[in-house]
Amino acid sequence: MVPPPKRVDAVEVHNSTAHPLNFKVTYDDHKDKKEITESFVVQPGEKHLFPEKELDMGTWQAVAPVVRVEVEGPEGSHHLTPAVSGVVKVLQVAAATGSGGAGGLRLTQSN
């Protein structure tokens, strides 16, 4: 029996810091063997949806899976490689400042 694919189709990011953050989401365009990267500045306390990317395969459609989520801000940068089981239509990713006085940024995912 073939296991189900492990894939993220879209990402909703949430900025839970006090500063604007630049998020980048990278998709795998396996049709053209390249990556598609989109970026968006998310204001404090706000969210943004990076939608799924459909690939035209001629007679059928495929989805370019999300391979990486990155964030940059005044407190540094961080990246996340999604780890999921099965197909996740929209992955929730939150950015927060480091805890325990360590500073920096961290990304956490939930589906």
Phi, psi and omega in degrees: 000135181275129179290155179293154178294155173251108189209143172247125183271322184213162181226132170252120181259148180230127178265104179256024176260181179264007184231152172298142180233143176264112178262143174232132176240131181247130179251152176264107176272082184292343177292310182261006179053052177212176176251147175248123180240130176239147178228156180202137176272123181252126181286160180306133178078359183256169180236160175212138178259123169265107189285168178292153179248117177273140178249128179276110182262020181097270182265359179210167182248143175234167178247134175279114182287151175284129180249341184200143173236130180234153176221141177227140179199186183296342181259012177121203181218164179201154175226158183222131171259115184302136175238109184225165172246125180079198181263124177251117182292315178222117177268132177270127179230128180244140175253134179217164175280154180299152181260167178071023179077006182285338181070194181077178178249153173220150177244138175231147181244152171211144179235000000 
